[in-house]
C-alpha cells in the first residue's frame, strides 16, 4: 500500500474543489485532489451558464482573489450579457452562456498543467491528531496523511435522485454517490441535515419547432469576467424563450401526487428561489403561463437545457405537459428532469475562514455547506484553498467582511443564519450593495488579495494601474470647466468643477471634454469603458456611498470585538432565553456576527456588548 | 451611528420646579449654542444663564447651561446640562429644537452605556449596567406595547408592512426578474404604495403634534362592583364634582376621565362603569370600555366594601386594593396592603394618596428618557416620511434608478425598526418569495 504525505487534500473535483486545488498549487504546497471520477472534474451539472444576478459580481471577485472561474468562462463562453442594465449600476450583473464541454476541458487542462496530483477514490473517513485533522482514509483503506483537508462533496453525500416514483441512489445522474462519510463526520460531532435541489429535462434540438420560440441574444459589445483576459471575441449564440400554458399546467396538476415533492418522498428542503415547475403551478395558480428558456449546452449542441422547468415529475408527465406547448409538440428528451436529495452540514459549524470550529485544519466548501450554484461553490472553494494554504505556511488567515464583497456577505450569512433551504446569492443580501459593484472589484479586494498572496504578480500590476487610473480621473474631475464647455451639455451659467457638472442628472461622463477621459493605451477597450463608468458611478452615487461608509464603520467596530468560543451565554444576566439558545449553538466569533444571528434583539446586543468589552478589559486585551 | 449626539430629559418626567436636559456627544456644545442662539466658545465646567429658543427663533425659557468637556464628563463625551423650568411643555420644545439641530433622543440607559464604553465606570459596575439596560428595555417594550397609544404603534406597523411590500417589489426586479420586462409595472405599483404610506405618515405626525399621545400621563383606573363608590372616590381625589353621583347602581355607564397632578406627576384618573355579572345593553358597552381601560392602566384602584366583593380575575400591571365605606362597617379585618377609606367622609385618603405615589414611583422608576417614546416615534415617522418623499422624487424621473429607490426605502424601514424590531434581508427575501413567482 502506497503511503501519501501531502500538505492539503481536496476531496471532490467540482467547482469548489477545482478552485481550492488550483489556488493551493499557486501557493506551491503539495496538493492532492481525490475524486470518484476524474473525467467529471469541473463539470457543470446543471445550467449551461455562469454569472447572473449577484453571481456575476462574485465571479469577478473570484478573479481578483486569484481564482480560475472567470478566465475559464471567458474562454468557453458562447454568449455574454450584462443583466439589469436599466436598474442601476450596482446591480449590473454579467452573465455568460457557456459551452459546458469546453469549460470542463479547459479546467482539466489547468489541473493537469499544475502540480496538483489527482487520485481516483472515495473518502470514507478522516484521520485526526488530537483535535487537528491529519488526513483521510479511502474506501480502499489506503490512508493519506495531510496537514489540512478541504471537503467539497457537492450532492454526492448519500445522494438520492427522484424522478416521479423512481428513486436512484446517485451523486449525479449516472454517477455513484458517496456513502459513509456523513456517518463518520456525525460521529466526529458534526451535525448534518438534508437538502434538495433539482434540474430540468434536456431536450433534443431536432425535436423543437424553433419558429415558435422567441430569440434572445447576448450583448453586441461583450464584457469579459476576468481582468486577465486579453483577446476576447466570443461568439453570440442565441438562446430562445417559450411560455408554458394552461393546458400544460392542468397536466402537471393532475399528476401532482406522483411528484415526490408532494407525495412526501422527499424530506429535504428545496430552494424557494429555484422552484420546480410543479411548485410554481401550485403556488401561483393565477399565472396562466411561465417563462421557459431554451439554452444550448455547448456550441452546436443537440442537447438543450430547458431553464425554468426544473421538475421531479415522472418522465411521461414531463413529456406530456411539454408537448402541449406550441413549439414543443414533438419534443424528445435526452434525459428527464430530476430532483436530488443530499446531506449537508449546517455551516454555523464553521469559522469565517470556512475552517470548522471544532477540528483544526478541516475546511468545508460548496453544496455540503448548504449553498447552491457554481459561483457560490467556487468562491467558497477558493477561500478554503487560500486559508488551508496560509495555515500550512503558518500565515494569518483571510477573512472577507460583508462590506468588502459578496463572498464576504455569503460566508457571514452562512455562519450566522439558520440554513433552511439551499443558499443562493442575491444582491439584496448585501446591505452595502451600492458599494459592491462588479466594476469596482479591484478597489475592494486587491489589497486583501495582495496581502494574502493569492494573486499573480502580472494581474496585481494591471489592477494597480486600473486603480491608479481611477484616482487620476477623479482628481482630474475636480478641475473646473469653462462656462462655454458647460453650456454645451447642461443649463448652468457659471464655471464649475467637472465633478459637479457630472452630478447633474442629464449629464453623462461621456459628455465631458476629452481631457477628463484620457486613458493608458495598453488597456483594452472594455476595461476603459468599465473604468470610466465606475468613476462616473462613484461621483453620481457619492452621497449614498458616504452614507454606506458611515454604516460600514459601525459594522467594522463590532467585528473587532471578539467573543470567546467557550463563552457561557447562560451566565450573562439580561440575555433573553432565545438569545442564549441561539448564541450557544452558533458561537459567534465576534460581536458583529452575534448581532446578525436571527432572533437577537437590540437589547440582547447592548447586554452582550457590555459583557464583551468587560471581558476584554479583564483579559487585558482589546 | 454610535457616537451621534443624544439628548433627553435627565430628571423624571412631569411638573417640577426644575427640569434638567442633557446633551452628550460630538456636537453637544454646538447644539447647546444653537438652543441659546449664540456662538461663544465654551470651556470645561463653565456655567452660564442663557435664553432658550425654539426652532422658530421664539424665546421659550431661560436656563443654566453647564458645559463639560470630554473626557471629563459623565459619559466621557462632550456634555451640556441645561436646567430649565420643570414644565413638560417647555421640556418638549427644547427637545424638539435639539432634534431639529441634529441630535437624536437617547435610548433607555444609553448615557450609562456610553459612560461604560468610554471607560468612565469601573469594571464592577459593568454587570449592573447590563442588567439595568436589559430591564429598562423590557420596560420600554412594555410601554411600546401598552402605555403609548396602541393605535400609533399599529399604524407604524402598517406603514412598515407597506414599505416592505414596496421594497420586495423592487428587489424582485433587481434580484429575480432578469429578462422579463416588468419594470414599468413595478414602478407604478411602488409609487402607489409609497403615496399611500406617505399619507399615513403625514396623518400620524399630525396626531403626534396635537400632543394627544404626549400629554397623557400615568393612567390610574378605578374599578369595582356597581355602587361601591367609585365616582365618589374619583370626586374626592379630584376635588371636583365631575362624575355623576347617585344611589342607583350602574350610573356611570361610560368612562369618565380627569387630568390632575399629584406631586408633579401628570395623572389621568379614569372612573369606569361598575362590573357585575348581569347588565343591560346600555351597560354592556360601558363594561367593555372598563375592560379596555384596565388594559391600558398603569395603576388600577380596585374598590370593594363590606357588602360588595372585589372584581376578580383582573390582570393588570399594578393594583391597589381599596376598602371603601369604612364608616359603615368599622372593624372589618383587611388583608396585608389593602387600604381602608371612606370616600364619602374623606377619611384614609392621605394614606391612599401615599400608596398611589409609591406605586407611581415604582411604575415610573426608570429614567425620563423612556417616557418620550412617542416623541421618538414621531421622529422615526418623520425621517421615514422624508425617505419616502425622496423615493417618490426618484421614481418620478424618466428612467428611475430603482436600486437607489431600494436604498431609500430601506432607510425608511430602518427608521421604524427601532420601535418594531429589526428588519433583516431575509424578511425582504421571504416577502419576495411569497409574493412573486420566482426563479427560472
Contacts between the chains, C-beta under 8 A, distances in Angstrom:
chain1	res1	chain2	res2	distance
A	47	B	440	7.8
A	52	B	178	7.5
A	53	B	174	7.4
A	53	B	175	5.6
A	53	B	176	7.4
A	53	B	178	6.6
A	54	B	175	6.9
A	83	B	178	5.8
A	83	B	179	7.9
A	84	B	174	6.6
A	86	B	183	6.4
A	86	B	399	6.7
A	87	B	173	6.0
A	87	B	174	5.8
A	87	B	183	6.9
A	87	B	401	7.4
A	87	B	402	5.1
A	87	B	403	6.0
A	88	B	174	7.5
A	88	B	401	4.5
A	88	B	402	6.0
A	88	B	403	3.1
A	88	B	404	6.3
A	89	B	403	7.8
A	90	B	403	5.3
A	91	B	174	4.8
A	91	B	403	5.2
A	216	B	179	6.8
A	241	B	179	7.5
A	271	B	439	7.8
A	272	B	433	4.3
A	272	B	438	6.8
A	272	B	439	7.8
A	273	B	176	7.3
A	273	B	433	6.7
A	273	B	438	5.4
A	273	B	439	5.0
A	274	B	439	4.6
A	274	B	440	7.1
A	275	B	438	6.8
A	275	B	439	5.4
A	280	B	437	5.7
A	280	B	439	7.7
A	283	B	437	7.2
A	284	B	437	4.4
A	287	B	437	5.6
A	290	B	437	6.8
A	291	B	179	7.6
A	291	B	180	6.1
A	291	B	440	7.8
A	293	B	440	6.4
A	307	B	440	4.6
A	308	B	439	7.7
A	308	B	440	4.4
A	310	B	440	8.0
A	417	B	426	7.1
A	426	B	171	7.7
A	426	B	175	4.4
A	426	B	429	6.4
A	427	B	174	5.7
A	427	B	175	5.6
A	428	B	171	4.5
A	428	B	174	6.6
A	428	B	175	5.3
A	428	B	406	7.6
A	428	B	425	5.8
A	428	B	428	5.8
A	428	B	429	6.4
A	428	B	432	7.8
A	429	B	425	5.0
A	429	B	429	7.4
A	431	B	410	8.0
A	431	B	425	7.0
A	433	B	403	6.8
A	433	B	406	7.9
A	433	B	407	7.7
A	434	B	403	6.8
A	434	B	404	7.5
A	434	B	407	6.1
A	505	B	397	7.0
A	541	B	404	7.6
A	544	B	404	6.6
A	544	B	407	6.0
A	550	B	1	6.3
A	554	B	1	6.4
A	554	B	2	5.4
A	557	B	2	6.7
A	572	B	130	7.3
A	573	B	127	6.5
A	573	B	130	6.3
A	573	B	131	4.8
A	573	B	134	7.1
A	574	B	130	5.1
A	574	B	131	5.0
A	574	B	133	7.0
A	574	B	134	3.0
A	574	B	135	7.4
A	575	B	134	7.6
A	596	B	424	7.9
A	598	B	424	7.1
A	598	B	426	7.3
A	601	B	137	7.9
A	601	B	421	6.9
A	601	B	422	7.8
A	602	B	137	7.4
A	602	B	418	7.4
A	602	B	422	7.1
A	603	B	133	6.8
A	603	B	134	5.9
A	603	B	137	3.7
A	603	B	138	7.5
A	603	B	141	7.9
A	606	B	109	7.3
A	606	B	113	6.3
A	606	B	130	7.5
A	606	B	133	4.7
A	606	B	134	7.6
A	606	B	137	7.3
A	607	B	130	4.7
A	607	B	131	7.9
A	607	B	133	6.3
A	607	B	134	5.3
A	609	B	113	7.8
A	609	B	117	7.6
A	610	B	113	6.9
A	610	B	116	6.1
A	610	B	117	7.7
A	610	B	126	5.8
A	610	B	129	5.8
A	610	B	130	4.5
A	610	B	133	7.3
A	611	B	126	7.7
A	611	B	130	6.2
A	613	B	116	7.3
A	613	B	117	6.2
A	613	B	126	7.7
A	614	B	123	6.2
A	614	B	126	4.2
A	614	B	127	7.6
A	617	B	123	6.3
A	618	B	123	6.4
